[in-house]
């Protein structure tokens, strides 16, 4: 099957870097769809990088997390001699650089992560390695082998270094996800980003498909656990404060791993008058009780 071909020139195409991901080979015999732009067929791949983020056809985050951890580790090692091993540099400065370089590299585009526990362990291992270097708390050799300082002591030292509360990466990711969800939900119903986030694809899921770990539903569960609803949605300050409080509470309880998300029942507290009610997460766009268009399903 061939999609409609759009006319153009080779020069136009050379300026484009376009690929599409497809699970056609894994799903078995499916009709091949040819997409052409300016007379050139779009390459069909299993994964590609877009805006620094690795996207896969199966939705797995393994490649992305490996790239994040590798990049953050390289940045950390590059600063070993000029920063972390220099006694003349204060720990407060080391912590500031760690936040600005290592954590920033590690948490890039983390709002859309849906991770398994083993992927979280890789991230948290690198985080603790960096904090030990910042605090100067290195493992010691004992008759039983290397003995590492406990994570609690390392975190206490990290907070004393910076003079402020240190939020673990997992908690910071949760805070960012809830904040990002609020930003998207405040968009107009016609917003493409919002429609894609709340869209529901019809059909049976492929066995082993990452789609079972639904981004929208996993964030919605965190939003509900934080006690947030559409009544708070339009108060940005209250929303951000509740997100930070929920993230701290999650960190103190050990956090939660990503879990499969079966269909959720629709229904959240009514939106503010005149504002769209948008925290459904089940693929439907709703409006407040004050009026507006009837609920419709968004299928992309």
Rosetta blueprint (number, residue, H / E / L):
1 X L
2 X E
3 X L
4 X L
5 X L
6 X L
7 X L
8 X L
9 X L
10 X H
11 X H
12 X H
13 X H
14 X H
15 X L
16 X L
17 X L
18 X L
19 X E
20 X E
21 X E
22 X L
23 X L
24 X H
25 X H
26 X H
27 X H
28 X L
29 X L
30 X L
31 X L
32 X L
33 X L
34 X E
35 X L
36 X E
37 X E
38 X L
39 X L
40 X E
41 X E
42 X L
43 X E
44 X E
45 X E
46 X L
47 X E
48 X E
49 X E
50 X E
51 X L
52 X L
53 X E
54 X E
55 X E
56 X E
57 X L
58 X L
59 X L
60 X L
61 X L
62 X H
63 X H
64 X H
65 X H
66 X H
67 X H
68 X H
69 X H
70 X H
71 X H
72 X H
73 X H
74 X H
75 X H
76 X H
77 X H
78 X H
79 X L
80 X H
81 X H
82 X H
83 X H
84 X H
85 X L
86 X L
87 X L
88 X L
89 X L
90 X L
91 X H
92 X H
93 X H
94 X H
95 X H
96 X H
97 X H
98 X H
99 X H
100 X H
101 X H
102 X H
103 X H
104 X H
105 X H
106 X H
107 X L
108 X L
109 X L
110 X H
111 X H
112 X H
113 X L
114 X L
115 X L
116 X L
117 X H
118 X H
119 X H
120 X H
121 X H
122 X H
123 X H
124 X H
125 X H
126 X H
127 X H
128 X H
129 X H
130 X H
131 X H
132 X H
133 X H
134 X H
135 X H
136 X L
137 X L
138 X L
139 X L
140 X E
141 X E
142 X E
143 X L
144 X L
145 X E
146 X E
147 X E
148 X L
149 X L
150 X L
151 X H
152 X H
153 X H
154 X H
155 X H
156 X H
157 X H
158 X H
159 X H
160 X H
161 X H
162 X H
163 X L
164 X L
165 X L
166 X L
167 X L
168 X L
169 X H
170 X H
171 X H
172 X H
173 X H
174 X H
175 X H
176 X H
177 X H
178 X H
179 X H
180 X H
181 X H
182 X H
183 X H
184 X H
185 X H
186 X L
187 X L
188 X L
189 X L
190 X L
191 X L
192 X H
193 X H
194 X H
195 X H
196 X H
197 X H
198 X H
199 X L
200 X L
201 X L
202 X L
203 X L
204 X L
205 X L
206 X L
207 X L
208 X L
209 X L
210 X H
211 X H
212 X H
213 X L
214 X L
215 X H
216 X H
217 X H
218 X H
219 X H
220 X H
221 X H
222 X H
223 X H
224 X H
225 X H
226 X L
227 X L
228 X L
229 X L
230 X H
231 X H
232 X H
233 X H
234 X L
235 X L
236 X H
237 X H
238 X H
239 X H
240 X H
241 X H
242 X H
243 X H
244 X H
245 X H
246 X H
247 X H
248 X H
249 X H
250 X H
251 X H
252 X H
253 X L
254 X L
255 X L
256 X L
257 X L
258 X L
259 X L
260 X L
261 X L
262 X L
263 X L
264 X L
265 X L
266 X L
267 X L
268 X L
269 X L
270 X L
271 X L
272 X L
273 X L
274 X L
275 X L
276 X L
277 X L
278 X L
279 X L
280 X L
281 X L
282 X L
283 X L
284 X E
285 X E
286 X L
287 X L
288 X L
289 X L
290 X L
291 X L
292 X L
293 X L
294 X L
295 X L
296 X E
297 X E
298 X L
299 X L
300 X L
